[in-house]
Structures are given as C-alpha cells and as structure tokens.
Amino acid sequence: MAEKVLMKGNEAIAEAAIRAGCRHYFGYPITPQTEVAAYMAKRMPKIGGTFLQAESEISAINMVYGVAGTGKRVMTSSSSPGISLKQEGISYIAGADLPALIINVQRGGPGLGGIQPSQSDYFQSVKGGGHGDYRMIVLTPESVQEMADMTALAFELAEKYRMPAMLLSDGTLGQMMEPVELPEESSATIEKPWAVTGTEGKREHNIINSLYLKPEILEEKNIERYERYKLIEENEVRYESFMMEDAEYCVVAFGIAARVAKNAVVEARKEGVKVGMIRPITVWPFPKKPLAEAADKVKAFISVELSMGQMIEDIKLATECKKPVYLCNRVGGMIPAPEEVLAKIMEVKGGCK
Amino acid sequence: MDNNALNKRVTLFCGHYGSGKTNIAVNFALHLRKVGHPVAIADIDVVNPYFRTKDSQRELEAAGVEVIALPFANTSVDLPSLPQEVYGLVQRRDKKVVMDIGGDDRGAYALGRYRPYILEENDFDNLFVVNFFRPLTRTAEEAYEVFREVEAAAGIPFTGIVNNSNIGPETKISDVINTKVLAEELSKLSGVPVVMTTVEKSLCEEAEDEDFFALKLQEKLF
C-alpha cells in the first residue's frame, strides 16, 4: 500500500490530476478552489507541464478547448461564479466532442454569493449550464480520498466517451484536510485518431469544430451524441447504497451532504428507525434504477441538499413520484448538522403511517 | 517542551500552507495564559478562507486570551484586510503576543508591515511549523525550500522549528517519532533548533517519556 499523506481536497485534486498524466492546467483564481491553481503553479514547472493563469475564466476554458483538441489531458478548476463564466466554452467542448476535466468547488450563490460551501450548482451541472443539447459526466466526491480517485476516473471517462467531465465538489471538501492514499502514476491513455497532432502528410486533416451550418448534419451529430449518452446511462452509473436492505425510509444525498446524512442515518438506526441512504456518486448519469427499485420498498424519500431543492426533482423523476419525497436543506453556505437531518427523518416517520 | 526556551514576548508561527499553524498558535496562547502571562493572539492569515483562529474565539476568550481576528474572517466576505489592533500589540509591549501567520511565502508577506517593530524590540521567536506528511514537504530538503521562501517573505529570521508531523486522525505515535530524524535534518540544513514537537492530546498519553507539546484540536463538525 502506498504511504498516506495529509492533504486538502483541493491539493488532492491537483496532485491526482498530475499523476493521471495531466500536464496542462488553465485557470483563474477564486475562493474556495484557489489551492488547485496554487498547487499546479508550484508543481507544473518542475515536471515540464504548463500552468497558466489566464486573464479570465472565459479565456481559461477556451485554452482548455484548444489543448483538448490535441488529445492531451487538460483541466481547469473554479468555483461557482467562475464556472458560470465557463459555460460557453463547456458547450463548445461538448459540441466538438472533446474530453476535458472541469472542477467546480462550489460556493453559495446566486451572483457573487459567498465563499462558504454549497451544492446549488446541481442544475447547472446536470441540466446543461451552457446552451444546446449536451450532457456532462458529473462525479461527486464525499472525501479527500474520493477527490483524488475521482479526478483520475473523470479523465478516463471523458476520454472514453469524448466529452467534458466535471468533478462537482464544494468548499468544505476543497478546504478540509484528510489522510489520502494518492493514486499511482499512470501513463495509460487511449488511441485518439481524431486529435489534431499534425498529419505529417500521412493522413487527412482532423478538424475540431462545433459549427454545422447544414441542419441535417447538425441533427445527425446531436442524435449520434445522444446514442453515446445512452450507453453512459447504461454503463457508468455509480452510487453507494448504505443500510438499504430493510429500509423503510431512504435518504438521498451526495458529496458533503451525504457525509452529514450518513451520521444521521446511523443515529436513527440506533433509535430503531429503519432508514438507509442512496448516495449518487454520478449525478449525471443519475442512479435512476436503484431509486426506482427503492420506491417499491420504502415509504418515503428524504433529499438532503445544500440547495433550495434541486436534486429532489431528479429523485421524483426517477421514482415517478411513487412515494413522497421530502427536502432537508440548508443554503447560502450553511451545512445541516446531523441532528437536523435526524430530526427530519423522525418528522417524516411520524407523518408516514 | 522546555518552558524557558519559548518565553519571548512575541511568538510567530509561520510555515507551509496547512502545516497546522492555527491549531498550534491557539494551543500555545492557551498554554502561555495558563502559566500566568497576559496574552493576546492575532490572526493575520490572509490566505486561508476557512478554519480560522476565530473558530476558537469563545474558548480563548473564556480563558482570558485577547483575540485579534481579521474583521472579515469566517464571514462570506473574501477580503484579506489586517486589523489595526495588531499595531497596538507589537508597539505597546504590555503582554505576550502569539501571531498566527498565513501559509507559505504568500502568507508571510503580511508580516512585513510589523517587521520593523518586532525586530527593533528584538524579543521574539519566529517558529517554522512543518508537517512531514504534507505533500510538498515530504523531505528535509523540500521543507528547507519552503523554510527559505517563508523567511525571505517575512524578513524575520527563524529561531526555531516546530515539528507538527501528523496524518490527521490516523496518526500513530510511531509516525511522529519516525519524523524526528527529518526534523533534525532540517535543523542541520537551516542551523535552527527543533524547539517543539506537537502531538494530539490523546496520543500524547501513549508516550510519557517523550517531550511533546500536547495539542487540543479545533472542533470537527463532520
């Protein structure tokens, strides 16, 4: 086993990306993700990589677009307001079918909001954000270890399906320090016959583009892309099921909210309440099937979120509203205490006969 | 820890980002108060947005330690301004002062404006905090690189090294003891003595014969 080090979530992302072979980072500082950029600034020059602080987020994401076209592993990171600025570029990257990693260490919004943790960019991450018909693979870590592991995974999935992937984190996970076992260095990469790497006169030009002026062609491109998305929904759903075997109530939470909710589930079990938790790890593709199956068994769902209730809509869709879904939330940078989640579980139990 | 060794009027805690400066500064201020000194602690960390001295404000004030925090620490205002009261602490010389400085050279620059007063009085300890389980200070050489960057930015020479090596809740006492050789190596490279080895309170009890400074950690909420 590799030796453990003590790292901040943001640093773990940066180091894991380097170990996954990423040598190109473009960003613009914003709290609470700045450590990703700071770490890259220190490390990249020492290993022959590129760290570039762009003049804006818009510029940074377009630099990512450029490198992605060459088939190299490339990433950017920001926090909520900065991610909003990057949406146009993300849409272009999706439209040009390019792999890239975008990190969002979320903070409270809307607008400039605050610098404390939040999950209120859920809609933005899984329902578009930018314009056009496109999807992004969205992974949601709940620990510093997962910040590292999922960074590597996100690169792999992005390349496999030729699309942008996002690590959807929050300020707490970015700032907290935990022991972490870093992934091994990996140079594993897949063939990229589409990459713009110079033809050497041996092949046709590759073209990186998202502009299709003939509607028939653009329609075809969109349909093709959605066939790929269908494969992802079949093969890449990830979730954790916790104490669900005999559960009568199902808590649904991801990221830092899941961490708090898990404590509440354990406490509720001690008081004899049969409650379990489904933790989506990919929020797109969303774990529809396990939730639909749970809907046949449990009396109610409780969505624990650091937003005004965004994921709750996907839970209702996945379960086709077979059972009631209640919301337990804090917003604006506040995090619910396990006791608050426990109180909600008890309240829901009291109301369900 | 030798109580006579760290007995200067001003004690500064500098070091690598995330090396544990805030926890140590808070514990050291409480320690000074406990042995009878009037004490103030000043948080001039302009780098870190979360996990601040202010988190321990209630405990510190209950113990009689004056807390000077950044006006906007722990709020949603990301405005790294320094409190005017810090000038009073370095100029009045009427109580012991513990200063918690931001990480790396970036954090140490904030010390610059107080440097003339601290150097003129010449009654300070400037302590370099190091955790050899942190990714960019895994060896004595790497730590020495950070040591020199921070010292240059602060403009105040280091007088001691604090070995705060830990891997969070998974730390075993043997992990700490194993890093002693690294701390000594850093001491040789820098010519500055190791003045303190810190260990989380409950672990401290496992090693009675060692001279550790026991740390009570800031409360963890999840």
Chai-1 contact restraints between the chains, C-beta under 6 A:
chainA,res_idxA,chainB,res_idxB,connection_type,confidence,min_distance_angstrom,max_distance_angstrom,comment,restraint_id
A,K4,B,I167,contact,1.0,0.0,6.0,A-B,restraint_1
A,V5,B,F133,contact,1.0,0.0,6.0,A-B,restraint_2
A,V5,B,P135,contact,1.0,0.0,6.0,A-B,restraint_3
A,L6,B,F133,contact,1.0,0.0,6.0,A-B,restraint_4
A,L6,B,R134,contact,1.0,0.0,6.0,A-B,restraint_5
A,L6,B,I167,contact,1.0,0.0,6.0,A-B,restraint_6
A,L6,B,G168,contact,1.0,0.0,6.0,A-B,restraint_7
A,M7,B,P135,contact,1.0,0.0,6.0,A-B,restraint_8
A,K8,B,G18,contact,1.0,0.0,6.0,A-B,restraint_9
A,E15,B,P135,contact,1.0,0.0,6.0,A-B,restraint_10
A,T31,B,P49,contact,1.0,0.0,6.0,A-B,restraint_11
A,T31,B,D78,contact,1.0,0.0,6.0,A-B,restraint_12
A,P32,B,P49,contact,1.0,0.0,6.0,A-B,restraint_13
A,G114,B,S76,contact,1.0,0.0,6.0,A-B,restraint_14
A,I115,B,P49,contact,1.0,0.0,6.0,A-B,restraint_15
A,I115,B,S76,contact,1.0,0.0,6.0,A-B,restraint_16
A,I115,B,D78,contact,1.0,0.0,6.0,A-B,restraint_17
A,Q116,B,S76,contact,1.0,0.0,6.0,A-B,restraint_18
A,Q175,B,Y50,contact,1.0,0.0,6.0,A-B,restraint_19
A,M177,B,G18,contact,1.0,0.0,6.0,A-B,restraint_20
A,E178,B,G168,contact,1.0,0.0,6.0,A-B,restraint_21
A,P179,B,I167,contact,1.0,0.0,6.0,A-B,restraint_22
A,P179,B,G168,contact,1.0,0.0,6.0,A-B,restraint_23
A,P179,B,E170,contact,1.0,0.0,6.0,A-B,restraint_24
A,R259,B,F222,contact,1.0,0.0,6.0,A-B,restraint_25
A,V260,B,F222,contact,1.0,0.0,6.0,A-B,restraint_26
